[in-house]
Amino acid sequence: MDDRQPVVVAGVRTPQGRDGGVYADVKSERLSVPLVNELLSRTGIDPGDVDDVAWGCAKQVKEHSNNMGRVIALCSELGEGVPGRTIDRLCASSAQAIMDASDAIRAGQREVMLAGGVEHMTRVERDYGIDSYGCIAAQYDARDLQMGQTAEEVAERYGISRERQDEYGARSQQRACEATEAGKFDDEIVPIDTPEGVVEEDEGLRPGTTKEKIAGLPPAFREDGSVTAANAAQISDGAAAVMVTSRAYAEEHGLAVLAEVGAHEVAGVDPEVMGIGPVPAVRQLWERTGHAAADYDLVELNEAFASQTLYCQDELGFDDEVFNVNGGAIAIGHPLGASGARLPVTLIHELRRRGGGLGLSTMCVGYGQGAAIEFRVQ
């Protein structure tokens, strides 16, 4: 057995809040610190054993600009002796944090890492204007790089109908509401205190959603488009995190191993259809591992938009019975820097509930990228 195998020994997330919702007056570190403290509590390890904090955050401005990873370490039970850094790969920022943490452990450079991410999209300005695209605006029409426009381009270019998108949007809500009602998120959610009370479940859930009810919503990005508020991920606030250690450390300290961190990949695509990024990322992963769609017991693909989710599912051949089984970002929410960790947290807990297996977490990334990580639960 490989002592340097990186393993997840705990994984948690906040309930996801809606834009301008329950977390409007809660700063980003106050979403993150409770997760760090909960990871320490669940594992019982000495905070001094943590080698580093890797924290994802896509929009590192305003309150996000002061090295969130280090701020979280200082404000949590970790304290002054634990360093921290902040990572930006846009939507895959916290996925990259997990990749970096597992690589460092596999290489023998670290034994214990906290990897996660946060995004407070209510409190941090999202639209920096066309000028913010910089030099790439000379290569592309910057308006075509805006996320909603890329989703419309995927729908048009690859023939993803409005009807299919609405059906999928309703499916995400239905599955997430059913999972919440059944208590399937209870083990992964850490309640968050706010000035208005304790938040215990995702705010964006809409029980009773059907494709018929959302069919009349107007397009959100193009007058003649097909992407609406109900078939796109919600703008959200939230955080998610895992503790990753070497197998040797976990065994020495009597920690339950939730999952092994397997291979991972990133890839680049045309930024005007950035949503297709999971396809090359996963295919590159398969070239490395020899795996195929049928090998996965569960798949979590971030639902940035129904159009790109459906395209990726079609292209990669994932069966609906193992694909986003508890809903996804369309219902739960998509806090950019947190989603790359939220997906693995949900994936690992559901795999354990089902008795184990091989899982895949994958997502599209702004400016035309994809990311994918495998996890195995014994």
C-alpha positions in Angstrom: 0.0 0.0 0.0 1.4 3.4 -1.0 2.2 5.5 2.1 2.3 8.6 0.0 -1.2 8.2 -1.4 -3.1 11.4 -0.8 -6.4 10.7 1.0 -9.4 12.8 2.1 -10.1 12.4 5.8 -12.8 15.0 6.1 -14.9 17.2 3.8 -17.5 19.8 4.5 -19.3 22.8 3.0 -21.6 25.7 3.9 -25.1 25.8 2.8 -25.1 27.9 -0.4 -26.7 31.3 -0.3 -28.4 33.2 -3.0 -27.2 36.5 -4.5 -28.2 39.2 -1.9 -29.6 36.5 0.4 -28.8 35.0 3.8 -25.1 35.8 3.6 -25.4 39.4 2.4 -23.9 40.7 5.7 -21.5 37.8 6.3 -17.9 38.3 5.2 -16.1 35.7 3.2 -13.8 34.6 6.0 -16.8 34.0 8.2 -18.1 31.5 5.7 -14.7 29.7 5.6 -13.4 29.7 9.2 -16.2 27.5 10.5 -15.3 24.9 7.9 -11.6 24.9 8.9 -12.6 24.5 12.6 -15.1 21.7 11.7 -12.4 19.8 9.8 -10.1 20.1 12.8 -12.9 19.0 15.1 -13.9 16.0 13.0 -10.4 14.7 12.7 -9.1 15.7 16.1 -5.7 16.5 14.8 -3.3 19.0 16.3 -3.7 22.3 14.3 0.1 22.5 14.3 0.2 19.4 12.1 -1.4 21.3 9.3 1.4 22.2 6.8 -0.5 24.7 4.7 -3.8 26.1 3.7 -4.6 26.3 -0.1 -7.8 28.3 -0.6 -9.5 29.0 -4.0 -11.1 32.3 -4.8 -11.9 33.5 -8.3 -12.5 37.2 -7.8 -9.6 38.4 -5.6 -10.8 42.0 -5.1 -12.2 43.9 -2.2 -12.4 41.6 0.9 -11.1 38.7 -1.2 -7.9 40.5 -2.0 -5.9 40.0 1.2 -4.7 36.4 0.7 -7.8 34.7 1.8 -6.0 31.5 2.7 -3.7 33.2 5.2 -6.5 35.3 6.7 -8.6 32.1 7.2 -5.7 30.4 9.0 -5.2 33.4 11.3 -8.9 33.7 12.1 -9.4 30.0 12.7 -8.1 27.6 15.3 -5.1 27.0 13.1 -3.4 30.2 14.3 -0.2 32.0 13.4 2.0 29.0 12.8 0.1 27.7 9.7 0.7 29.5 6.4 -1.9 30.0 3.7 -2.2 30.9 0.1 -5.0 31.8 -2.3 -5.4 30.2 -5.7 -7.3 31.5 -8.8 -8.3 29.1 -11.6 -11.7 30.8 -11.8 -14.5 28.2 -11.3 -11.9 25.5 -10.7 -10.0 27.5 -8.0 -10.7 25.1 -5.2 -10.4 22.1 -7.5 -6.9 23.4 -8.2 -6.3 23.7 -4.4 -7.1 20.0 -4.0 -4.9 19.1 -6.9 -2.0 21.1 -5.5 -2.5 19.7 -2.0 -2.6 16.1 -3.3 0.5 16.6 -5.5 2.5 18.0 -2.6 1.5 15.1 -0.4 2.2 12.6 -3.2 5.7 14.2 -3.6 6.5 13.9 0.1 6.6 17.7 0.6 3.6 17.8 2.9 1.7 15.5 5.2 -1.5 17.5 6.0 -3.2 20.1 3.9 -6.4 22.0 4.1 -7.8 22.6 0.6 -10.9 24.5 -0.2 -12.4 27.7 -1.5 -14.9 30.5 -1.1 -16.8 33.0 -3.2 -19.0 35.8 -1.9 -20.6 37.0 -5.1 -23.0 39.2 -3.3 -20.3 41.3 -1.6 -17.7 41.3 -4.5 -18.4 43.2 -7.7 -18.8 40.8 -10.6 -18.9 43.0 -13.7 -15.7 44.8 -14.4 -16.7 45.9 -17.9 -15.4 45.0 -21.3 -12.0 46.7 -20.5 -11.3 44.0 -17.9 -10.7 41.4 -20.6 -7.4 43.1 -21.5 -5.3 41.7 -24.4 -7.7 38.8 -25.2 -10.2 41.4 -26.3 -7.9 41.9 -29.4 -8.4 38.2 -30.2 -12.0 37.7 -29.4 -15.2 39.8 -29.2 -15.1 40.4 -25.4 -18.9 40.3 -25.2 -18.7 36.7 -26.5 -16.6 35.7 -23.5 -19.2 36.7 -20.9 -20.5 33.5 -19.3 -24.1 33.7 -20.4 -23.1 34.3 -24.0 -20.8 31.3 -23.9 -23.8 29.2 -22.8 -25.9 30.5 -25.6 -23.1 29.7 -28.1 -22.8 26.1 -26.8 -26.6 25.7 -27.2 -26.6 27.1 -30.7 -23.4 25.5 -32.0 -24.2 22.0 -30.7 -28.0 22.0 -31.0 -29.1 21.9 -27.3 -32.7 22.9 -27.4 -34.5 25.2 -24.9 -36.8 22.3 -24.1 -33.9 20.0 -23.1 -32.3 22.8 -21.0 -35.6 23.4 -19.1 -36.1 19.7 -18.5 -32.6 19.5 -17.1 -33.0 22.7 -15.0 -36.2 21.2 -13.5 -34.4 17.9 -12.9 -31.6 19.6 -11.0 -34.1 21.3 -8.7 -36.1 18.1 -8.2 -33.1 16.0 -7.3 -31.6 18.6 -5.0 -34.9 19.1 -3.2 -35.4 15.3 -2.8 -31.8 14.9 -1.5 -32.3 17.8 1.0 -35.6 16.3 2.2 -34.0 12.9 2.6 -31.1 14.4 4.7 -28.4 13.4 2.1 -26.5 16.7 2.6 -26.6 16.6 6.4 -23.1 15.1 6.8 -21.5 17.6 4.5 -23.2 20.8 5.6 -21.9 23.0 8.4 -24.6 25.4 9.6 -23.5 29.0 9.5 -24.4 31.7 12.0 -25.7 35.0 10.5 -27.1 38.2 12.0 -30.6 36.8 10.9 -30.1 33.4 12.4 -28.5 30.0 11.6 -28.5 28.8 7.9 -28.8 25.1 7.6 -29.7 24.3 4.0 -29.1 25.7 0.5 -31.1 28.8 -0.1 -31.6 28.4 -3.8 -33.8 25.3 -3.7 -37.2 25.7 -5.4 -39.5 22.8 -4.5 -42.2 22.0 -7.0 -40.1 23.2 -10.0 -41.2 21.5 -13.3 -40.2 22.1 -16.9 -43.7 23.4 -17.6 -43.5 26.0 -14.9 -40.2 27.4 -16.2 -41.0 27.2 -19.9 -42.3 30.7 -20.0 -39.3 32.5 -18.5 -37.6 35.0 -20.8 -34.1 34.4 -22.1 -31.5 36.1 -19.8 -28.7 36.9 -22.2 -30.0 37.1 -25.8 -33.4 38.2 -27.0 -33.8 35.1 -29.1 -31.8 32.9 -26.8 -32.6 29.8 -24.8 -30.6 30.3 -21.5 -32.8 31.5 -18.7 -32.5 32.0 -14.9 -34.0 28.5 -14.4 -31.6 26.5 -16.6 -28.4 28.3 -15.4 -26.4 28.1 -12.2 -27.4 30.5 -9.5 -25.1 33.4 -8.5 -24.2 32.3 -5.0 -22.2 32.7 -1.8 -20.6 29.8 -0.1 -17.5 27.8 0.8 -16.3 24.2 0.8 -13.2 22.4 2.0 -11.4 19.1 2.5 -8.6 17.9 4.7 -6.0 15.9 2.6 -3.3 13.9 4.3 -0.9 11.1 3.3 -2.2 7.6 3.9 0.7 7.1 6.3 -0.3 10.1 8.4 -3.9 9.0 8.4 -3.0 5.5 9.6 -0.6 6.7 12.2 -3.2 9.0 13.7 -6.2 6.7 13.4 -8.1 8.8 10.9 -10.9 7.3 8.9 -10.1 7.6 5.2 -13.1 8.9 3.3 -11.5 8.7 -0.2 -8.3 8.4 -2.1 -7.5 11.3 -4.4 -6.7 9.9 -7.8 -5.5 11.4 -11.1 -6.4 14.9 -12.2 -6.3 16.9 -15.4 -6.8 20.3 -16.8 -7.4 21.3 -20.4 -8.0 24.4 -22.6 -10.8 25.1 -25.2 -12.1 27.9 -27.3 -13.2 30.5 -24.6 -16.3 31.4 -26.6 -17.6 27.9 -25.7 -15.9 27.6 -22.4 -18.6 25.2 -21.1 -17.3 22.3 -23.1 -14.0 22.3 -21.1 -14.9 19.0 -19.1 -14.8 17.0 -22.4 -11.1 17.4 -23.2 -10.1 17.4 -19.5 -11.9 14.1 -18.9 -10.7 12.5 -22.1 -7.1 13.4 -21.2 -7.7 11.9 -17.8 -8.9 8.7 -19.5 -5.8 8.5 -21.6 -3.7 8.6 -18.4 -5.8 6.2 -16.3 -7.4 3.9 -18.9 -10.8 4.6 -17.5 -14.0 5.2 -19.4 -17.5 6.5 -18.7 -18.8 3.1 -17.6 -16.1 2.8 -14.9 -17.6 5.6 -12.7 -20.1 4.8 -9.9 -20.9 8.5 -9.6 -20.1 11.7 -11.6 -20.4 15.3 -10.4 -20.2 17.8 -13.3 -20.7 21.4 -12.3 -23.9 22.7 -13.8 -22.7 26.1 -14.9 -25.5 26.0 -17.5 -27.8 23.3 -18.6 -26.6 23.7 -22.2 -23.0 22.9 -21.4 -23.9 20.2 -18.9 -26.0 18.4 -21.5 -23.4 18.7 -24.2 -20.7 17.3 -21.9 -22.9 14.5 -20.7 -23.8 13.6 -24.3 -20.2 13.7 -25.5 -18.7 11.8 -22.6 -21.5 9.2 -22.4 -22.4 9.4 -18.7 -25.5 7.5 -17.7 -28.2 9.6 -16.1 -28.4 7.2 -13.1 -24.8 8.1 -12.0 -24.8 11.7 -13.1 -25.4 14.6 -10.7 -27.7 12.3 -8.7 -28.4 14.9 -6.0 -28.9 17.9 -8.4 -26.2 20.5 -9.0 -25.3 24.1 -9.2 -28.6 25.1 -11.0 -30.4 24.3 -7.8 -27.6 24.3 -5.1 -25.7 27.3 -6.4 -22.3 28.1 -7.9 -20.0 30.2 -5.7 -17.1 30.3 -8.2 -14.1 29.7 -6.0 -15.9 27.1 -3.8 -17.5 24.9 -6.4 -14.3 22.9 -7.2 -14.3 21.7 -3.6 -18.1 21.5 -3.2 -18.4 18.9 -5.9 -15.9 16.5 -4.4 -17.4 16.9 -0.9 -20.8 16.0 -2.3 -19.4 13.2 -4.4 -17.4 11.5 -1.6 -20.3 11.6 0.9 -22.7 10.1 -1.7 -20.2 7.4 -2.7 -19.8 6.4 0.9 -23.5 6.3 1.4 -23.7 3.9 -1.6 -20.9 1.6 -0.3 -17.9 3.0 -2.2 -16.7 3.1 -5.8 -14.9 5.3 -8.3 -16.1 8.9 -8.7 -15.3 11.8 -11.0 -15.6 15.5 -10.3 -15.3 17.8 -13.3 -16.2 21.3 -14.4 -15.8 24.0 -17.0 -13.8 27.0 -16.3 -13.9 30.6 -17.5 -11.8 31.7 -20.5 -12.0 28.2 -21.9 -10.7 25.6 -19.5 -11.7 22.3 -18.0 -10.7 20.4 -14.9 -11.3 16.9 -13.7 -10.3 14.9 -10.6 -10.9 11.2 -9.7 -11.7 10.0 -6.2 -12.0 6.4 -5.0 -14.0 5.3 -1.9 -13.1 1.9 -0.6 
